[in-house]
Amino acid sequence: MRDIKRVEPLAVLLSRVTIGLPFSGAPVLSDISLEIPAGQWLGITGMNGSGKSTLLRLISGLLLADEGSVTINGLTLAEDTVWEIRKGIGFVFASPDNQFVGQTVAEDIAFGMANRCLEPEAIRSRIHQYAELLSITDLLGRHPSSLSGGQKQRVAIASVLAMEPRIILFDEATSMLDEGSRREVLGIMKQLHAVNRYTLITVTHDTDELLEAERIIMLADGSVIGDGSPEELLIRDEWRSKCRLQTPYMLQLCRELQRQGIGISERFTEEEVQKELWAFISKTSLTNTRMASCSRG
Amino acid sequence: MRTRMVFGRYIDRDSWIHRLDPRSKMTAMLLFMCAIFLTDSYAAVLVMLTFSLFMIKSTNIPLSYFARAVKPLLFIILFIVIFHLAFERGGARFIDVGPFAIYAGGLEKGLISAARMVIFVALAAMISFTTEPDRLTQGLGSMMKPLRAVGFHPEKAALMVGIALRFIPTIFEEAERIWKAQLSRGLDLTGKPLKQRARLILSLMVPVMAGAFRRAIELADSMEARGYRLGAPRSAIHTLSWKARDTVFLLLFLVPLASVVVISIN
């Protein structure tokens, strides 16, 4: 487990949180403690039913904990603080279709701002600002049902950003998208984190998405079973199998190359694998040159 | 599916009717509805038809869109005509069809009723064609404000209408998908007795309803996460403002109403 250095103020603090199912009371999350510094990208993964989405709903205030406390941006979550807390949180859901309220893209982006009683002028200005940021200006007059999956998720992200939150939650936001749209949304997440320094909390089964996070936690049966950097946790087969995660593609490639006798270390990104391969090729060609010069000598 | 939907559809054109306040259009529609109810002669139909065509022409939207709005009602219109032909007695006896006799009065009433329906539906479609959906629901909410006195919540009602309009195409798409899935698994209604047909249709309705409930729950979460609180004050993307042209538009609708009243009295 990694010891988190608190260089930034905490965005989220969960202290011994337990929550059960509404009627049976069977625990969905038990005794969870978690600190998420502001500006961090945290990936949450685990098998279906492990409590990932429940954790996000707790953080967003859509659910209240049975035991323990949840503190968001310095405010402890309770019935009287939930609306204030929600002002600082944006939530992008898995199904792009079911999160649209508006009959046009512009109206949908305006929905959250209208709930905060912003002036019409301010609403229109932010709509154009965030539509431009997410390249959806040409879609503003369209009906949600006429958009592609990727476009719908971009609109959902714009709706969230327009409310100018400090924390953005993504609940399997790329799971229903095709490969192109998935990469598109992942690119937006990267930009939001790298450029705008939002605190991102993403729930996903996708190892590529997890690798983009700064830190990941693994959940099983409502408990945190792993907490560390993606490289630390994803490299180990037993951790991945506990969450039924796929082996990252680059890791598979490195292992296959190793089996073929190419001595490179296990890496996760294309750049790292390229560097390893270049180092290996340079070393091999140097050795060959030396051997050739020795044999000539 | 969306392209086949007529009501709740906005058609972006540059016309003076598009620029009107939604409240003036809805109030005008109420006046027009009164005029339609009073239409009971060929002369009155002619006045209403001329007025409607003038309005439709002013929208810069092709007539075919309005025809498509009326098309789904053709069966009902036909039924109304047949009903009047079969049961309305008055005027000269035209022809005998089995136990029924067709009278001139029945034919007149049938044709007038059909014309009234066509004209009304076409002009009602004009409101949705020329008003952005969010402005339409906002206007509706604004017009229902006096009902607050009797405990009615106009904002909630307007939001409800907006969400219903938003989800109609989605639910239709889902129904179509489930229908096709069932057809691909051998569902065949042809030649089946009515009771069995009803049971098979029920097998379509159950997943559609379950899907609608699931969507409703997810939508509620999404709304709540974006700060929507039942009964809390909200602002809007547009500000409604009543201008002189709205008053002129409203006054224009008094022309057919007055004409129909005069024709009716005479």
Chai-1 contact restraints between the chains, C-beta under 6 A:
chainA,res_idxA,chainB,res_idxB,connection_type,confidence,min_distance_angstrom,max_distance_angstrom,comment,restraint_id
A,S60,B,A225,contact,1.0,0.0,6.0,A-B,restraint_1
A,L62,B,D221,contact,1.0,0.0,6.0,A-B,restraint_2
A,R86,B,G227,contact,1.0,0.0,6.0,A-B,restraint_3
A,F91,B,A225,contact,1.0,0.0,6.0,A-B,restraint_4
A,F93,B,S222,contact,1.0,0.0,6.0,A-B,restraint_5
A,N98,B,R215,contact,1.0,0.0,6.0,A-B,restraint_6
A,N98,B,E218,contact,1.0,0.0,6.0,A-B,restraint_7
A,N98,B,L219,contact,1.0,0.0,6.0,A-B,restraint_8
A,Q99,B,S222,contact,1.0,0.0,6.0,A-B,restraint_9
A,V101,B,M223,contact,1.0,0.0,6.0,A-B,restraint_10
A,Q103,B,P133,contact,1.0,0.0,6.0,A-B,restraint_11
A,Q103,B,L165,contact,1.0,0.0,6.0,A-B,restraint_12
A,Q103,B,R166,contact,1.0,0.0,6.0,A-B,restraint_13
A,E107,B,D134,contact,1.0,0.0,6.0,A-B,restraint_14
A,A110,B,I237,contact,1.0,0.0,6.0,A-B,restraint_15
A,F111,B,R226,contact,1.0,0.0,6.0,A-B,restraint_16
A,G112,B,R226,contact,1.0,0.0,6.0,A-B,restraint_17
A,G112,B,G227,contact,1.0,0.0,6.0,A-B,restraint_18
A,A114,B,R234,contact,1.0,0.0,6.0,A-B,restraint_19
A,A114,B,S235,contact,1.0,0.0,6.0,A-B,restraint_20
A,A114,B,A236,contact,1.0,0.0,6.0,A-B,restraint_21
A,N115,B,G227,contact,1.0,0.0,6.0,A-B,restraint_22
A,N115,B,Y228,contact,1.0,0.0,6.0,A-B,restraint_23
A,N115,B,R234,contact,1.0,0.0,6.0,A-B,restraint_24
A,R116,B,G227,contact,1.0,0.0,6.0,A-B,restraint_25
A,C117,B,P233,contact,1.0,0.0,6.0,A-B,restraint_26
A,C117,B,S235,contact,1.0,0.0,6.0,A-B,restraint_27
A,L118,B,S235,contact,1.0,0.0,6.0,A-B,restraint_28
A,P120,B,I237,contact,1.0,0.0,6.0,A-B,restraint_29
A,P120,B,T239,contact,1.0,0.0,6.0,A-B,restraint_30
A,I123,B,I237,contact,1.0,0.0,6.0,A-B,restraint_31
A,H143,B,R2,contact,1.0,0.0,6.0,A-B,restraint_32
A,S145,B,R2,contact,1.0,0.0,6.0,A-B,restraint_33
A,S145,B,P169,contact,1.0,0.0,6.0,A-B,restraint_34
A,S145,B,T170,contact,1.0,0.0,6.0,A-B,restraint_35
A,S146,B,R2,contact,1.0,0.0,6.0,A-B,restraint_36
